[in-house]
Amino acid sequence: MIQSTYDPQLVAEHAQALAENGLSFMGTSVFNSTMLLSLLLRFAANFLVCWLITRFFYYPKSKRKDYYFTFILFSVTIFILLFLLQSLSMSVGFALGLFCIFGMIKYRTESIQIREMTYLFVIIGISAINGLSVDVDYITVLVANILVLLIIWFLERNIKQTASKIILYERIALIVPEKYDELLADLKERTGLNIIKVEVGHIDFLRDVAFVKIYYQSDSDEINTIDHITRFF
């Protein structure tokens, strides 16, 4: 006579394990509905926040589609990378190390202005927060994202950025401190800009020229991306 070895508690534990871990193949989970849902929800929220920052705060002033493209892809890639690292139970230190590497990335094609670098860091930071905060409740993560959006909105709306240019100036006699007012008046007349401050940089006495940096109030909110290019042919 065959004796039954049915154990209700063991069966319940096995069913619970299957529900938690989903299907598995060779010790690796094939499908986990809870993890997948968390990925989709957090990805959608992260993409929305990064898109809002890029589209409505950064792009209207810069009109740089290349950085628009870069910021969005950075946000998507970093979020997915860090989310999967966190879900695979890899060390947070390793994940944060990757985050630091991404944060230190510097393009070789051109120097990045401080505004672009700031927004790049914000995009990386937001994506890292959303990707690593798997164990944090959704409301806390949502509030953190909203706080970042509100601060950026407040700064962009209330702080007027002063534009600047670097000029190769030939009237070297006016660069002395005693003739600052004459230098300022001459630059205002010749550039047509509302200059509020002038700084004297490199001076070349062999060619009687000097580099001066002017700060002025611009009538447009758009940022000139070649203001600080000094190389000429």
CYANA upper distance limits for C-alpha pairs under 8 A (distance plus 0.5 A):
  7 ASP  CA     11 VAL  CA      6.82
  8 PRO  CA     12 ALA  CA      6.62
  9 GLN  CA     13 GLU  CA      6.69
 10 LEU  CA     14 HIS  CA      6.65
 11 VAL  CA     15 ALA  CA      6.64
 12 ALA  CA     16 GLN  CA      6.63
 13 GLU  CA     17 ALA  CA      6.67
 14 HIS  CA     18 LEU  CA      6.77
 15 ALA  CA     19 ALA  CA      6.68
 16 GLN  CA     20 GLU  CA      6.65
 17 ALA  CA     21 ASN  CA      6.42
 17 ALA  CA     22 GLY  CA      8.28
 18 LEU  CA     22 GLY  CA      5.57
 18 LEU  CA     23 LEU  CA      7.32
 20 GLU  CA     32 ASN  CA      7.99
 21 ASN  CA     29 SER  CA      6.90
 21 ASN  CA     31 PHE  CA      8.32
 21 ASN  CA     32 ASN  CA      6.57
 22 GLY  CA     29 SER  CA      6.86
 22 GLY  CA     30 VAL  CA      7.52
 22 GLY  CA     31 PHE  CA      5.94
 22 GLY  CA     32 ASN  CA      5.36
 22 GLY  CA     33 SER  CA      7.77
 23 LEU  CA     29 SER  CA      6.12
 23 LEU  CA     30 VAL  CA      5.67
 23 LEU  CA     31 PHE  CA      5.94
 23 LEU  CA     32 ASN  CA      7.71
 24 SER  CA     28 THR  CA      5.67
 24 SER  CA     29 SER  CA      4.44
 24 SER  CA     30 VAL  CA      5.38
 24 SER  CA     31 PHE  CA      7.72
 25 PHE  CA     29 SER  CA      6.72
 25 PHE  CA     30 VAL  CA      6.79
 32 ASN  CA     36 LEU  CA      6.65
 33 SER  CA     37 LEU  CA      6.54
 34 THR  CA     38 SER  CA      6.71
 35 MET  CA     39 LEU  CA      6.61
 36 LEU  CA     40 LEU  CA      6.75
 37 LEU  CA     41 LEU  CA      6.63
 38 SER  CA     42 ARG  CA      6.51
 39 LEU  CA     43 PHE  CA      6.29
 39 LEU  CA     83 PHE  CA      8.11
 40 LEU  CA     44 ALA  CA      6.54
 41 LEU  CA     45 ALA  CA      6.77
 42 ARG  CA     46 ASN  CA      6.46
 42 ARG  CA    130 ASN  CA      7.08
 42 ARG  CA    131 GLY  CA      8.06
 43 PHE  CA     47 PHE  CA      6.44
 43 PHE  CA     76 VAL  CA      8.33
 43 PHE  CA     79 PHE  CA      7.80
 43 PHE  CA     80 ILE  CA      8.21
 43 PHE  CA    130 ASN  CA      8.49
 44 ALA  CA     48 LEU  CA      6.57
 45 ALA  CA     49 VAL  CA      6.74
 46 ASN  CA     50 CYS  CA      6.64
 46 ASN  CA     75 SER  CA      8.17
 46 ASN  CA     79 PHE  CA      8.20
 46 ASN  CA    126 ILE  CA      7.87
 46 ASN  CA    127 SER  CA      6.85
 46 ASN  CA    130 ASN  CA      6.86
 47 PHE  CA     51 TRP  CA      6.39
 47 PHE  CA     72 ILE  CA      8.21
 47 PHE  CA     75 SER  CA      7.56
 47 PHE  CA     76 VAL  CA      7.36
 48 LEU  CA     52 LEU  CA      6.61
 49 VAL  CA     53 ILE  CA      6.77
 49 VAL  CA    145 ASN  CA      7.57
 49 VAL  CA    149 LEU  CA      8.16
 50 CYS  CA     54 THR  CA      6.62
 50 CYS  CA     71 PHE  CA      8.32
 50 CYS  CA     72 ILE  CA      7.33
 50 CYS  CA     75 SER  CA      7.22
 50 CYS  CA    123 ILE  CA      6.68
 50 CYS  CA    126 ILE  CA      8.03
 50 CYS  CA    127 SER  CA      8.44
 51 TRP  CA     55 ARG  CA      6.23
 51 TRP  CA     72 ILE  CA      7.19
 52 LEU  CA     56 PHE  CA      6.09
 52 LEU  CA     57 PHE  CA      7.75
 53 ILE  CA     57 PHE  CA      5.71
 53 ILE  CA     58 TYR  CA      6.96
 53 ILE  CA    149 LEU  CA      7.53
 53 ILE  CA    152 ILE  CA      8.48
 54 THR  CA     58 TYR  CA      5.45
 54 THR  CA     59 TYR  CA      6.41
 54 THR  CA     68 TYR  CA      6.80
 54 THR  CA     71 PHE  CA      7.57
 54 THR  CA     72 ILE  CA      8.17
 55 ARG  CA     59 TYR  CA      5.79
 55 ARG  CA     60 PRO  CA      7.67
 55 ARG  CA     68 TYR  CA      8.02
 56 PHE  CA     60 PRO  CA      6.84
 57 PHE  CA     61 LYS  CA      8.27
 57 PHE  CA    152 ILE  CA      7.95
 57 PHE  CA    153 TRP  CA      7.58
 57 PHE  CA    156 GLU  CA      7.62
 58 TYR  CA     62 SER  CA      7.01
 58 TYR  CA    119 TYR  CA      7.94
 59 TYR  CA     63 LYS  CA      5.56
 59 TYR  CA     64 ARG  CA      6.93
 59 TYR  CA     65 LYS  CA      8.20
 59 TYR  CA     68 TYR  CA      7.41
 60 PRO  CA    222 GLU  CA      7.55
 61 LYS  CA    221 ASP  CA      6.11
 61 LYS  CA    222 GLU  CA      4.49
 61 LYS  CA    223 ILE  CA      6.09
 62 SER  CA    222 GLU  CA      6.09
 62 SER  CA    223 ILE  CA      5.62
 62 SER  CA    224 ASN  CA      7.95
 62 SER  CA    225 THR  CA      8.11
 63 LYS  CA    222 GLU  CA      7.97
 64 ARG  CA     68 TYR  CA      6.86
 65 LYS  CA     69 PHE  CA      6.58
 66 ASP  CA     70 THR  CA      6.70
 67 TYR  CA     71 PHE  CA      6.38
 67 TYR  CA    116 GLU  CA      8.19
 68 TYR  CA     72 ILE  CA      6.90
 69 PHE  CA     73 LEU  CA      6.84
 70 THR  CA     74 PHE  CA      6.48
 71 PHE  CA     75 SER  CA      6.68
 71 PHE  CA    120 LEU  CA      6.90
 71 PHE  CA    123 ILE  CA      7.13
 72 ILE  CA     76 VAL  CA      6.83
 73 LEU  CA     77 THR  CA      6.49
 74 PHE  CA     78 ILE  CA      6.42
 74 PHE  CA    123 ILE  CA      7.89
 74 PHE  CA    124 ILE  CA      7.46
 75 SER  CA     79 PHE  CA      6.46
 75 SER  CA    123 ILE  CA      6.45
 75 SER  CA    124 ILE  CA      6.73
 75 SER  CA    126 ILE  CA      8.41
 75 SER  CA    127 SER  CA      5.94
 76 VAL  CA     80 ILE  CA      6.76
 76 VAL  CA    127 SER  CA      8.07
 77 THR  CA     81 LEU  CA      6.55
 78 ILE  CA     82 LEU  CA      6.50
 78 ILE  CA     99 PHE  CA      8.38
 78 ILE  CA    124 ILE  CA      7.50
 78 ILE  CA    127 SER  CA      6.62
 78 ILE  CA    128 ALA  CA      7.19
 78 ILE  CA    131 GLY  CA      8.24
 79 PHE  CA     83 PHE  CA      6.38
 79 PHE  CA    127 SER  CA      5.33
 79 PHE  CA    128 ALA  CA      6.50
 79 PHE  CA    130 ASN  CA      7.29
 79 PHE  CA    131 GLY  CA      5.29
 80 ILE  CA     84 LEU  CA      6.58
 80 ILE  CA    131 GLY  CA      7.25
 81 LEU  CA     85 LEU  CA      6.70
 81 LEU  CA    131 GLY  CA      8.28
 82 LEU  CA     86 GLN  CA      6.53
 82 LEU  CA     95 ALA  CA      6.77
 82 LEU  CA    128 ALA  CA      7.08
 82 LEU  CA    131 GLY  CA      5.70
 82 LEU  CA    132 LEU  CA      6.48
 83 PHE  CA     87 SER  CA      6.63
 83 PHE  CA    130 ASN  CA      8.40
 83 PHE  CA    131 GLY  CA      4.75
 83 PHE  CA    132 LEU  CA      6.18
 83 PHE  CA    134 VAL  CA      8.01
 84 LEU  CA     88 LEU  CA      6.54
 85 LEU  CA     89 SER  CA      7.11
 85 LEU  CA     90 MET  CA      6.09
 85 LEU  CA     95 ALA  CA      7.21
 86 GLN  CA     90 MET  CA      6.35
 86 GLN  CA     91 SER  CA      8.01
 86 GLN  CA     92 VAL  CA      7.60
 86 GLN  CA     95 ALA  CA      8.09
 86 GLN  CA    131 GLY  CA      8.18
 86 GLN  CA    132 LEU  CA      6.50
 86 GLN  CA    134 VAL  CA      7.85
 87 SER  CA    134 VAL  CA      8.15
 90 MET  CA     94 PHE  CA      7.77
 90 MET  CA     95 ALA  CA      8.05
 91 SER  CA     95 ALA  CA      7.09
 92 VAL  CA     96 LEU  CA      6.50
 93 GLY  CA     97 GLY  CA      6.52
 94 PHE  CA     98 LEU  CA      6.90
 95 ALA  CA     99 PHE  CA      6.83
 96 LEU  CA    100 CYS  CA      6.71
 97 GLY  CA    101 ILE  CA      6.82
 98 LEU  CA    102 PHE  CA      6.78
 99 PHE  CA    103 GLY  CA      6.62
 99 PHE  CA    124 ILE  CA      8.13
 99 PHE  CA    128 ALA  CA      7.66
100 CYS  CA    104 MET  CA      6.73
101 ILE  CA    105 ILE  CA      6.99
102 PHE  CA    124 ILE  CA      8.20
103 GLY  CA    121 PHE  CA      6.84
103 GLY  CA    124 ILE  CA      7.46
106 LYS  CA    111 SER  CA      8.44
106 LYS  CA    112 ILE  CA      8.19
107 TYR  CA    111 SER  CA      7.50
107 TYR  CA    112 ILE  CA      7.95
112 ILE  CA    116 GLU  CA      6.76
112 ILE  CA    117 MET  CA      6.68
113 GLN  CA    117 MET  CA      6.70
114 ILE  CA    118 THR  CA      6.49
115 ARG  CA    119 TYR  CA      6.81
116 GLU  CA    120 LEU  CA      6.53
117 MET  CA    121 PHE  CA      6.70
118 THR  CA    122 VAL  CA      6.77
119 TYR  CA    123 ILE  CA      6.62
120 LEU  CA    124 ILE  CA      6.69
121 PHE  CA    125 GLY  CA      6.45
122 VAL  CA    126 ILE  CA      6.55
123 ILE  CA    127 SER  CA      6.63
124 ILE  CA    128 ALA  CA      6.54
125 GLY  CA    129 ILE  CA      6.64
126 ILE  CA    130 ASN  CA      6.71
126 ILE  CA    145 ASN  CA      7.65
127 SER  CA    131 GLY  CA      6.40
128 ALA  CA    132 LEU  CA      6.36
129 ILE  CA    133 SER  CA      6.36
129 ILE  CA    141 VAL  CA      8.36
130 ASN  CA    134 VAL  CA      8.24
130 ASN  CA    141 VAL  CA      7.45
133 SER  CA    141 VAL  CA      7.94
136 VAL  CA    140 THR  CA      7.40
136 VAL  CA    141 VAL  CA      7.40
137 ASP  CA    141 VAL  CA      7.10
138 TYR  CA    142 LEU  CA      6.49
139 ILE  CA    143 VAL  CA      6.59
140 THR  CA    144 ALA  CA      6.72
141 VAL  CA    145 ASN  CA      6.85
142 LEU  CA    146 ILE  CA      6.72
143 VAL  CA    147 LEU  CA      6.58
144 ALA  CA    148 VAL  CA      7.00
145 ASN  CA    149 LEU  CA      6.89
146 ILE  CA    150 LEU  CA      6.63
147 LEU  CA    151 ILE  CA      6.68
148 VAL  CA    152 ILE  CA      6.73
149 LEU  CA    153 TRP  CA      6.60
150 LEU  CA    154 PHE  CA      6.57
151 ILE  CA    155 LEU  CA      6.68
152 ILE  CA    156 GLU  CA      6.53
153 TRP  CA    157 ARG  CA      6.56
154 PHE  CA    158 ASN  CA      6.46
155 LEU  CA    159 ILE  CA      5.96
156 GLU  CA    160 LYS  CA      8.12
162 THR  CA    215 TYR  CA      6.91
162 THR  CA    216 TYR  CA      6.57
162 THR  CA    217 GLN  CA      6.27
162 THR  CA    218 SER  CA      7.86
163 ALA  CA    215 TYR  CA      6.26
163 ALA  CA    216 TYR  CA      5.99
163 ALA  CA    217 GLN  CA      6.75
163 ALA  CA    218 SER  CA      6.92
163 ALA  CA    223 ILE  CA      8.16
164 SER  CA    213 LYS  CA      7.29
164 SER  CA    214 ILE  CA      5.92
164 SER  CA    215 TYR  CA      4.89
164 SER  CA    216 TYR  CA      6.57
164 SER  CA    227 ASP  CA      7.17
164 SER  CA    228 HIS  CA      8.31
165 LYS  CA    213 LYS  CA      6.11
165 LYS  CA    214 ILE  CA      5.90
165 LYS  CA    215 TYR  CA      7.29
165 LYS  CA    227 ASP  CA      5.30
165 LYS  CA    228 HIS  CA      6.22
166 ILE  CA    211 PHE  CA      7.10
166 ILE  CA    212 VAL  CA      6.21
166 ILE  CA    213 LYS  CA      4.91
166 ILE  CA    214 ILE  CA      6.94
166 ILE  CA    227 ASP  CA      7.14
166 ILE  CA    228 HIS  CA      6.00
166 ILE  CA    229 ILE  CA      8.01
166 ILE  CA    230 THR  CA      7.47
167 ILE  CA    211 PHE  CA      6.09
167 ILE  CA    212 VAL  CA      5.80
167 ILE  CA    213 LYS  CA      6.70
167 ILE  CA    214 ILE  CA      8.10
167 ILE  CA    230 THR  CA      8.22
168 LEU  CA    209 VAL  CA      7.16
168 LEU  CA    210 ALA  CA      6.27
168 LEU  CA    211 PHE  CA      5.12
168 LEU  CA    212 VAL  CA      6.96
168 LEU  CA    230 THR  CA      8.47
169 TYR  CA    209 VAL  CA      5.98
169 TYR  CA    210 ALA  CA      5.73
169 TYR  CA    211 PHE  CA      6.43
169 TYR  CA    212 VAL  CA      7.12
170 GLU  CA    208 ASP  CA      6.64
170 GLU  CA    209 VAL  CA      4.88
170 GLU  CA    210 ALA  CA      7.01
171 ARG  CA    175 ILE  CA      8.16
171 ARG  CA    208 ASP  CA      8.05
171 ARG  CA    209 VAL  CA      7.45
172 ILE  CA    208 ASP  CA      6.46
172 ILE  CA    209 VAL  CA      6.32
172 ILE  CA    210 ALA  CA      7.07
174 LEU  CA    179 LYS  CA      5.95
174 LEU  CA    180 TYR  CA      7.38
174 LEU  CA    182 GLU  CA      7.28
174 LEU  CA    183 LEU  CA      5.90
175 ILE  CA    179 LYS  CA      7.22
175 ILE  CA    180 TYR  CA      7.21
175 ILE  CA    183 LEU  CA      7.14
175 ILE  CA    200 VAL  CA      7.33
176 VAL  CA    180 TYR  CA      7.20
179 LYS  CA    183 LEU  CA      6.73
180 TYR  CA    184 LEU  CA      6.62
181 ASP  CA    185 ALA  CA      6.65
182 GLU  CA    186 ASP  CA      6.55
183 LEU  CA    187 LEU  CA      6.70
184 LEU  CA    188 LYS  CA      6.66
184 LEU  CA    195 ILE  CA      7.80
184 LEU  CA    197 LYS  CA      8.14
184 LEU  CA    198 VAL  CA      7.36
185 ALA  CA    189 GLU  CA      6.71
186 ASP  CA    190 ARG  CA      6.66
187 LEU  CA    191 THR  CA      6.33
187 LEU  CA    192 GLY  CA      8.34
187 LEU  CA    195 ILE  CA      8.24
188 LYS  CA    192 GLY  CA      5.86
188 LYS  CA    193 LEU  CA      6.02
188 LYS  CA    194 ASN  CA      6.92
188 LYS  CA    195 ILE  CA      6.56
189 GLU  CA    193 LEU  CA      8.25
193 LEU  CA    216 TYR  CA      7.01
193 LEU  CA    217 GLN  CA      8.05
193 LEU  CA    218 SER  CA      8.22
194 ASN  CA    216 TYR  CA      5.82
194 ASN  CA    217 GLN  CA      6.20
194 ASN  CA    218 SER  CA      7.98
195 ILE  CA    214 ILE  CA      7.02
195 ILE  CA    215 TYR  CA      6.16
195 ILE  CA    216 TYR  CA      4.60
195 ILE  CA    217 GLN  CA      7.20
196 ILE  CA    214 ILE  CA      8.16
196 ILE  CA    215 TYR  CA      6.26
196 ILE  CA    216 TYR  CA      5.87
196 ILE  CA    217 GLN  CA      7.89
197 LYS  CA    214 ILE  CA      6.35
197 LYS  CA    215 TYR  CA      5.61
197 LYS  CA    216 TYR  CA      7.56
198 VAL  CA    212 VAL  CA      7.23
198 VAL  CA    213 LYS  CA      6.20
198 VAL  CA    214 ILE  CA      5.05
198 VAL  CA    215 TYR  CA      6.84
199 GLU  CA    212 VAL  CA      6.02
199 GLU  CA    213 LYS  CA      5.54
199 GLU  CA    214 ILE  CA      6.93
200 VAL  CA    210 ALA  CA      7.76
200 VAL  CA    211 PHE  CA      6.77
200 VAL  CA    212 VAL  CA      4.93
200 VAL  CA    213 LYS  CA      6.89
201 GLY  CA    210 ALA  CA      7.19
201 GLY  CA    211 PHE  CA      5.61
201 GLY  CA    212 VAL  CA      5.93
201 GLY  CA    213 LYS  CA      7.70
202 HIS  CA    210 ALA  CA      6.09
202 HIS  CA    211 PHE  CA      5.81
202 HIS  CA    212 VAL  CA      8.23
203 ILE  CA    208 ASP  CA      8.25
203 ILE  CA    209 VAL  CA      6.70
203 ILE  CA    210 ALA  CA      4.72
203 ILE  CA    211 PHE  CA      7.00
204 ASP  CA    208 ASP  CA      6.25
204 ASP  CA    209 VAL  CA      5.84
204 ASP  CA    210 ALA  CA      6.29
205 PHE  CA    209 VAL  CA      7.13
